[in-house]
């Protein structure tokens, strides 16, 4: 086994999921991630936990969409529901062999499927906010993800393990240092009200009054490196044009532009897959409101890979998620959708907090 896989498993169990004796830990993955699943199984046992692998075969969702009726698409997975309601932890490993497996199916099918996952997503967010459910999401480098990123498998493996510090001798200490380094940036937002974002791709104002900013250092995402909150739902006014493609369930939507009025998306367009964008915005009432505003701070990630787990952390970018918000931030927005979209702020762009300039051209002004 690549020793970096064992190191990543150790990071996920000790630092992210914080497994203690007696924890029941679900491992969600496809069979393509078998080396990491095996390493996690060993680490969880070593830490006194009870590992429960929940494995899918490659392209399982494509089979469901191809042969399943609408009733079957809308069926709530009873095993996952029990896990999310009762277990102490889950570790999800993105490990698709075909990230585009659902691109040929109509948006209506995607909406039915997403709505069926809504209770499970809500449980994750609610129990996670109360620290009853320690969840973390990571990625196992497959040839398909490497192709999406425009890299060879070897180069992509290096990219993934370096971003997670799995190639280092003291990775958990390094993630604790990320936490310390991000505290100063977080303090520029916490306790304030109005945020204005301006640049070639954005002219947007929002409120974070009485909302909590979260310092992200590898407990829910691996890799990590961002600060985020749930903005006041009705506060967003203005527009944003997302610099990078917005990808959801393997469907790539390019050139997304959204206009907000009193928090709601009132106009939306895209250069490609506009119909898909519009259908997902109509998933439910909360899908047209914002659940997350975040600043990416991982300067070690600079290359767009086509995978949101990495791309939303790119230093010098912000991302705004339409749909469900995280209750621990104070967000009240509920939706079956949570779709992060990224805007580059590294050129001619500023962030102002209560009329004070705090961020310019991708960097904080301390």
C-alpha positions as CSV (number, residue, x, y, z in Angstrom):
1,X,0.0,0.0,0.0
2,X,1.1,3.5,-0.7
3,X,2.2,4.8,2.7
4,X,0.3,8.0,2.1
5,X,-2.9,6.1,2.1
6,X,-2.2,4.9,5.6
7,X,-1.3,8.4,6.7
8,X,-4.5,9.8,5.2
9,X,-6.5,7.2,7.1
10,X,-4.8,8.2,10.3
11,X,-5.6,11.9,9.7
12,X,-9.2,11.1,9.0
13,X,-9.7,8.9,12.1
14,X,-7.7,10.9,14.6
15,X,-8.1,14.5,13.4
16,X,-11.3,14.6,11.4
17,X,-13.7,12.0,12.8
18,X,-12.0,12.1,16.2
19,X,-12.8,8.4,16.8
20,X,-13.0,7.3,20.4
21,X,-13.7,3.8,21.8
22,X,-17.3,2.7,21.1
23,X,-17.9,5.0,18.1
24,X,-19.8,3.5,15.3
25,X,-18.2,4.8,12.1
26,X,-19.8,4.4,8.6
27,X,-17.3,4.4,5.7
28,X,-19.1,5.5,2.5
29,X,-17.2,4.7,-0.7
30,X,-17.2,2.8,-3.9
31,X,-15.2,-0.3,-4.3
32,X,-12.6,1.7,-6.3
33,X,-11.4,3.1,-2.9
34,X,-10.7,-0.3,-1.4
35,X,-7.1,0.5,-0.3
36,X,-8.3,3.6,1.7
37,X,-11.4,1.7,3.0
38,X,-9.0,-1.1,4.3
39,X,-6.7,1.4,5.9
40,X,-9.6,3.2,7.6
41,X,-11.0,-0.2,8.8
42,X,-7.7,-0.9,10.5
43,X,-7.4,2.6,12.0
44,X,-10.9,2.6,13.4
45,X,-10.4,-0.8,15.0
46,X,-7.1,0.4,16.5
47,X,-8.9,3.4,18.0
48,X,-11.6,1.2,19.6
49,X,-14.3,2.1,17.1
50,X,-16.7,-0.1,15.1
51,X,-16.2,0.3,11.3
52,X,-19.2,-0.2,9.0
53,X,-18.2,-0.1,5.3
54,X,-21.2,1.0,3.1
55,X,-19.8,0.3,-0.3
56,X,-21.3,0.9,-3.8
57,X,-20.2,-0.6,-7.0
58,X,-18.8,1.7,-9.7
59,X,-21.6,3.6,-11.5
60,X,-24.3,2.3,-9.2
61,X,-26.3,5.6,-9.4
62,X,-26.3,5.3,-13.2
63,X,-27.9,1.9,-12.9
64,X,-30.5,3.4,-10.5
65,X,-31.3,6.2,-12.9
66,X,-31.4,3.9,-15.9
67,X,-33.6,1.1,-14.5
68,X,-35.3,2.8,-11.6
69,X,-38.8,4.3,-11.6
70,X,-39.5,7.7,-10.1
71,X,-40.8,5.9,-7.1
72,X,-37.5,4.1,-6.7
73,X,-35.5,7.3,-7.3
74,X,-37.5,9.0,-4.5
75,X,-37.0,6.1,-2.0
76,X,-35.1,7.1,1.1
77,X,-32.1,4.9,1.7
78,X,-33.1,3.2,5.0
79,X,-29.6,2.1,5.9
80,X,-28.0,5.5,5.4
81,X,-30.9,7.1,7.3
82,X,-30.3,4.9,10.3
83,X,-26.6,5.6,10.2
84,X,-27.1,9.4,10.1
85,X,-29.7,9.3,12.9
86,X,-27.9,6.9,15.2
87,X,-24.1,6.5,14.5
88,X,-21.4,8.7,16.0
89,X,-19.5,9.3,12.8
90,X,-19.3,8.8,9.1
91,X,-16.3,9.1,6.7
92,X,-17.3,9.6,3.0
93,X,-14.8,8.9,0.3
94,X,-15.5,10.4,-3.2
95,X,-14.2,7.6,-5.4
96,X,-16.2,7.6,-8.6
97,X,-14.9,5.8,-11.7
98,X,-17.1,8.0,-13.9
99,X,-17.9,11.4,-12.4
100,X,-20.1,12.2,-15.5
101,X,-22.3,9.1,-15.1
102,X,-25.5,11.1,-14.7
103,X,-24.9,13.8,-17.3
104,X,-27.3,12.1,-19.9
105,X,-30.3,12.1,-17.5
106,X,-32.9,14.9,-17.4
107,X,-32.7,17.4,-14.5
108,X,-36.2,16.3,-13.4
109,X,-34.7,12.9,-12.4
110,X,-31.9,14.5,-10.6
111,X,-34.4,16.7,-8.6
112,X,-36.4,13.6,-7.6
113,X,-33.2,11.9,-6.4
114,X,-31.9,14.9,-4.5
115,X,-35.2,15.5,-2.7
116,X,-35.1,11.9,-1.5
117,X,-31.7,12.7,0.1
118,X,-33.0,15.8,1.8
119,X,-33.9,14.2,5.2
120,X,-30.5,12.6,5.4
121,X,-28.7,15.8,4.6
122,X,-30.8,17.7,7.2
123,X,-29.9,15.1,9.8
124,X,-26.2,15.4,9.0
125,X,-26.3,19.2,9.4
126,X,-28.5,19.2,12.5
127,X,-26.6,16.5,14.4
128,X,-23.3,17.8,13.2
129,X,-24.1,21.3,14.5
130,X,-24.8,19.7,17.9
131,X,-21.5,17.7,17.7
132,X,-23.5,14.5,17.9
133,X,-22.3,13.3,14.5
134,X,-18.7,13.6,13.4
135,X,-18.8,13.6,9.6
136,X,-16.0,14.1,7.2
137,X,-15.7,13.9,3.4
138,X,-12.5,13.2,1.4
139,X,-11.4,11.8,-2.0
140,X,-9.5,8.8,-3.2
141,X,-7.6,9.5,-6.4
142,X,-9.1,7.5,-9.3
143,X,-8.0,7.6,-12.9
144,X,-11.4,9.3,-13.7
145,X,-10.7,12.2,-11.3
146,X,-7.2,12.6,-12.7
147,X,-8.7,12.9,-16.3
148,X,-11.2,15.5,-15.0
149,X,-8.3,17.5,-13.5
150,X,-6.2,17.2,-16.7
151,X,-3.4,15.3,-14.9
152,X,-1.9,11.9,-15.0
153,X,-2.9,9.5,-12.2
154,X,0.6,9.8,-10.6
155,X,0.5,13.6,-10.7
156,X,-3.1,13.7,-9.4
157,X,-2.2,11.3,-6.5
158,X,0.6,13.7,-5.5
159,X,-1.9,16.7,-5.8
160,X,-4.4,14.9,-3.5
161,X,-2.0,13.6,-0.8
162,X,0.0,16.9,-0.7
163,X,-3.2,18.9,-0.2
164,X,-4.1,16.6,2.7
165,X,-0.6,16.7,4.2
166,X,-0.6,12.9,3.9
167,X,3.0,13.1,2.5
168,X,4.2,14.8,5.7
169,X,5.6,13.4,8.9
170,X,3.4,15.6,11.2
171,X,0.1,16.1,9.3
172,X,-2.2,16.6,12.3
173,X,0.1,19.3,13.8
174,X,0.0,21.0,10.4
175,X,-3.8,21.0,10.3
176,X,-3.8,22.6,13.8
177,X,-1.5,25.2,12.4
178,X,-4.0,25.9,9.6
179,X,-6.6,26.6,12.3
180,X,-4.3,29.1,14.1
181,X,-3.4,30.8,10.8
182,X,-7.0,31.4,9.8
183,X,-8.1,32.9,13.1
184,X,-7.0,36.4,12.2
185,X,-9.0,36.4,8.9
186,X,-12.1,35.0,10.7
187,X,-11.9,37.9,13.3
188,X,-12.3,40.4,10.4
189,X,-15.8,39.1,9.8
190,X,-17.1,37.8,13.1
191,X,-19.3,40.3,15.0
192,X,-19.8,42.5,12.0
193,X,-22.8,43.2,9.7
194,X,-22.5,44.3,6.1
195,X,-20.1,42.6,3.6
196,X,-19.6,44.1,0.1
197,X,-17.8,42.2,-2.6
198,X,-16.7,44.0,-5.8
199,X,-14.7,42.9,-8.8
200,X,-14.9,42.1,-12.5
201,X,-17.1,39.1,-11.7
202,X,-19.0,40.3,-8.7
203,X,-21.0,43.2,-7.2
204,X,-22.8,41.8,-4.2
205,X,-23.8,42.9,-0.7
206,X,-24.9,40.6,2.1
207,X,-25.3,40.6,5.9
208,X,-23.7,38.3,8.4
209,X,-25.2,40.1,11.5
210,X,-25.4,37.7,14.4
211,X,-24.1,34.8,12.3
212,X,-21.2,32.6,13.3
213,X,-18.1,32.1,11.1
214,X,-16.6,28.6,11.1
215,X,-12.8,28.0,11.0
216,X,-12.3,25.0,8.7
217,X,-9.1,23.0,9.3
218,X,-9.9,19.4,8.3
219,X,-12.7,18.3,10.6
220,X,-15.4,18.1,8.0
221,X,-13.5,18.3,4.7
222,X,-10.1,16.8,3.9
223,X,-8.3,18.7,2.5
224,X,-9.5,22.0,3.9
225,X,-8.7,25.7,4.3
226,X,-11.6,28.1,4.4
227,X,-13.7,30.2,6.7
228,X,-17.5,30.3,6.1
229,X,-20.9,31.3,7.5
230,X,-24.5,31.3,6.6
231,X,-25.5,34.8,5.5
232,X,-28.8,36.4,6.6
233,X,-31.2,34.8,4.1
234,X,-32.9,37.9,2.8
235,X,-29.8,40.1,2.8
236,X,-28.2,39.4,-0.6
237,X,-28.5,42.0,-3.3
238,X,-26.5,42.2,-6.5
239,X,-24.9,39.8,-8.9
240,X,-22.1,37.3,-9.3
241,X,-20.6,35.6,-12.4
242,X,-18.8,32.4,-11.3
243,X,-15.2,32.2,-12.7
244,X,-15.1,28.4,-12.8
245,X,-17.6,25.8,-14.0
246,X,-20.2,24.8,-11.4
247,X,-20.4,21.1,-11.2
248,X,-23.2,19.1,-9.6
249,X,-23.8,15.4,-9.7
250,X,-21.2,15.2,-12.6
251,X,-23.0,17.8,-14.7
252,X,-20.8,20.7,-15.6
253,X,-22.5,24.1,-15.9
254,X,-20.3,26.8,-17.4
255,X,-20.6,30.6,-17.2
256,X,-23.1,30.7,-14.4
257,X,-24.4,34.2,-13.5
258,X,-26.9,34.8,-10.7
259,X,-28.7,38.0,-9.7
260,X,-30.1,38.3,-6.2
261,X,-32.8,40.6,-4.8
262,X,-33.6,40.4,-1.1
263,X,-31.7,37.1,-0.8
264,X,-33.5,35.3,-3.7
265,X,-32.1,34.4,-7.1
266,X,-34.4,36.3,-9.4
267,X,-32.3,35.8,-12.6
268,X,-30.0,33.0,-13.6
269,X,-28.1,32.2,-16.8
270,X,-25.4,29.9,-18.0
271,X,-23.3,29.5,-21.1
272,X,-23.8,25.7,-21.0
273,X,-26.4,23.5,-19.3
274,X,-28.6,26.5,-18.4
275,X,-31.7,24.3,-18.3
276,X,-30.1,22.1,-15.7
277,X,-29.2,25.2,-13.6
278,X,-32.8,26.5,-13.7
279,X,-34.3,23.1,-12.9
280,X,-32.1,22.7,-9.8
281,X,-32.9,26.2,-8.7
282,X,-36.5,25.1,-8.6
283,X,-35.7,22.0,-6.5
284,X,-37.6,23.6,-3.5
285,X,-38.2,27.1,-2.1
286,X,-34.8,27.1,-0.3
287,X,-32.8,26.4,-3.5
288,X,-33.0,30.0,-4.6
289,X,-31.5,31.3,-1.4
290,X,-28.0,31.1,-0.1
291,X,-26.9,28.8,2.7
292,X,-23.1,29.5,2.7
293,X,-20.7,32.4,2.1
294,X,-17.0,31.3,2.3
295,X,-13.5,32.5,1.6
296,X,-11.0,30.0,0.3
297,X,-7.6,30.3,2.1
298,X,-5.5,27.3,1.0
299,X,-2.7,28.8,-1.0
300,X,-1.3,25.4,-1.5
301,X,-4.2,24.7,-3.9
302,X,-4.0,27.0,-6.9
303,X,-5.0,24.7,-9.8
304,X,-8.7,24.1,-10.7
305,X,-9.3,20.4,-10.7
306,X,-13.0,20.1,-11.4
307,X,-13.6,18.8,-7.9
308,X,-15.3,21.1,-5.5
309,X,-13.7,19.5,-2.5
310,X,-10.4,21.0,-3.6
311,X,-11.5,23.9,-5.8
312,X,-13.6,25.7,-3.1
313,X,-10.4,25.9,-1.0
314,X,-8.3,27.7,-3.6
315,X,-6.6,30.7,-2.0
316,X,-7.9,34.0,-3.4
317,X,-11.4,32.8,-4.2
318,X,-14.8,33.0,-2.5
319,X,-17.6,30.6,-2.9
320,X,-21.3,30.9,-2.4
321,X,-23.6,27.9,-2.0
322,X,-27.2,28.1,-3.0
323,X,-29.5,25.9,-0.9
324,X,-29.1,24.3,2.5
325,X,-27.1,26.2,5.2
326,X,-25.3,24.8,8.2
327,X,-27.3,25.4,11.4
328,X,-24.1,26.0,13.5
329,X,-23.6,29.2,11.6
330,X,-27.1,30.4,12.4
331,X,-28.4,29.7,8.9
332,X,-32.1,29.0,8.7
333,X,-32.1,28.0,5.0
334,X,-33.4,24.5,4.3
335,X,-33.2,22.7,0.9
336,X,-32.4,19.4,-0.7
337,X,-29.7,21.3,-2.6
338,X,-26.3,22.5,-1.5
339,X,-24.3,23.7,-4.5
340,X,-21.0,25.6,-4.1
341,X,-20.0,28.0,-6.9
342,X,-16.6,29.7,-7.0
343,X,-15.6,33.2,-7.9
344,X,-12.0,34.3,-8.3
345,X,-11.0,37.4,-6.4
346,X,-7.3,37.6,-7.3
347,X,-7.6,40.5,-9.7
348,X,-9.1,44.0,-9.2
349,X,-11.4,42.6,-6.4
350,X,-12.1,43.8,-2.9
351,X,-14.1,42.7,0.2
352,X,-15.3,45.5,2.5
353,X,-16.7,44.8,6.0
354,X,-18.8,47.6,7.5
355,X,-17.1,50.1,5.2
356,X,-13.6,48.9,6.1
357,X,-11.4,47.3,3.4
358,X,-10.2,43.9,4.6
359,X,-9.3,42.0,1.5
360,X,-7.8,43.0,-1.9
361,X,-6.9,41.0,-4.9
362,X,-7.1,37.6,-3.1
363,X,-5.3,38.6,0.1
364,X,-6.4,39.7,3.5
365,X,-5.1,43.1,4.8
366,X,-4.0,42.6,8.3
